[in-house]
Amino acid sequence: MSQQFIHVRVSPKQKKDAEIILTSLGLTMTMGIHLFLNSVIEHRGIPFEIKQSRDSMLGSKIADMERKFQAAAMSEIENTHSGGHPVALYDKQKKRSFLEYPDGMRVYADE
């Protein structure tokens, strides 16, 4: 049976750490790679669960927090309006703050 070569670039630390672990199991690097490839074939996929990195999870958590914050802010604005009170807001286009009354009237801070 003919053999094929696989060339893989890894960091020196990754290679050293893997060799230490494989050696402690009585395996060579070649044997470890053979085990991995056979496991991929047997499982018809990666033989372990792949998860999102912590950083990408934080990104989705931050986006979720922002959505919750916006929903809470909108709810508070509605509650304040329904109580007959004005709400302080900011107009991004005019770059000015204003009070918005329950009837929709706006009074800008510099008027």
C-alpha positions as CSV (number, residue, x, y, z in Angstrom):
1,M,0.0,0.0,0.0
2,S,1.5,3.3,-1.0
3,Q,1.8,6.1,1.5
4,Q,0.9,9.8,1.2
5,F,2.6,12.6,3.0
6,I,0.8,15.3,4.9
7,H,2.7,18.5,5.8
8,V,1.2,20.6,8.6
9,R,2.5,23.8,10.0
10,V,2.1,24.1,13.8
11,S,3.7,26.3,16.4
12,P,6.7,24.9,18.2
13,K,4.8,25.0,21.5
14,Q,1.8,23.1,20.0
15,K,4.1,20.4,18.6
16,K,6.1,20.1,21.9
17,D,2.9,19.9,24.1
18,A,1.3,17.3,21.8
19,E,4.5,15.2,21.7
20,I,4.6,15.2,25.5
21,I,1.0,14.1,25.8
22,L,1.3,11.5,23.0
23,T,4.6,10.1,24.4
24,S,2.9,9.8,27.9
25,L,0.3,7.6,26.1
26,G,2.9,5.5,24.4
27,L,2.2,7.0,21.0
28,T,4.3,8.9,18.4
29,M,3.1,12.0,16.6
30,T,2.5,9.9,13.5
31,M,0.4,7.4,15.5
32,G,-1.6,10.3,17.0
33,I,-2.3,11.8,13.6
34,H,-3.3,8.3,12.2
35,L,-5.7,7.9,15.2
36,F,-7.2,11.3,14.5
37,L,-7.7,10.6,10.7
38,N,-9.2,7.2,11.4
39,S,-11.6,8.7,13.9
40,V,-12.6,11.4,11.4
41,I,-13.4,8.6,8.9
42,E,-15.2,6.5,11.5
43,H,-17.4,9.4,12.7
44,R,-17.7,10.8,9.1
45,G,-16.8,14.2,10.6
46,I,-14.8,15.8,13.3
47,P,-14.7,13.4,16.3
48,F,-15.3,16.0,18.9
49,E,-17.7,19.0,19.4
50,I,-16.6,22.3,17.9
51,K,-17.8,25.4,19.8
52,Q,-17.6,29.1,19.1
53,S,-14.6,30.9,20.5
54,R,-15.2,32.9,23.7
55,D,-14.7,36.2,21.8
56,S,-17.4,35.4,19.2
57,M,-19.7,34.3,22.0
58,L,-19.1,37.6,23.8
59,G,-20.0,39.4,20.6
60,S,-23.4,37.7,20.5
61,K,-23.9,38.2,24.2
62,I,-23.2,41.9,23.8
63,A,-25.6,42.2,20.9
64,D,-28.3,40.4,22.9
65,M,-27.7,42.7,25.9
66,E,-28.0,45.7,23.6
67,R,-31.4,44.4,22.3
68,K,-32.6,43.8,25.8
69,F,-31.5,47.3,26.9
70,Q,-33.2,48.9,23.9
71,A,-36.4,47.0,24.6
72,A,-36.3,48.0,28.3
73,A,-35.7,51.6,27.4
74,M,-38.6,51.6,24.9
75,S,-40.9,50.0,27.6
76,E,-39.9,52.7,30.1
77,I,-40.6,55.5,27.6
78,E,-44.0,54.0,26.9
79,N,-44.7,53.7,30.7
80,T,-43.6,57.3,31.3
81,H,-45.8,58.6,28.4
82,S,-48.8,56.6,29.6
83,G,-48.4,58.3,33.0
84,G,-48.7,61.7,31.3
85,H,-45.1,62.7,31.7
86,P,-42.5,64.0,29.2
87,V,-39.5,61.9,28.3
88,A,-36.0,63.3,27.6
89,L,-34.6,62.0,24.3
90,Y,-31.9,62.9,21.8
91,D,-32.5,63.7,18.1
92,K,-29.5,62.1,16.2
93,Q,-30.2,64.0,13.0
94,K,-30.5,67.4,14.7
95,K,-27.9,66.5,17.3
96,R,-30.0,68.0,20.0
97,S,-31.8,66.8,23.1
98,F,-35.5,67.4,23.6
99,L,-38.5,66.6,25.8
100,E,-41.2,64.6,24.1
101,Y,-44.6,64.9,25.6
102,P,-47.3,62.1,25.5
103,D,-49.1,64.0,22.7
104,G,-46.0,63.8,20.5
105,M,-45.0,67.5,21.0
106,R,-41.2,68.0,21.2
107,V,-39.5,70.9,23.0
108,Y,-35.8,71.1,22.2
109,A,-33.5,72.0,25.0
110,D,-32.2,75.2,23.4
111,E,-35.6,76.7,22.5
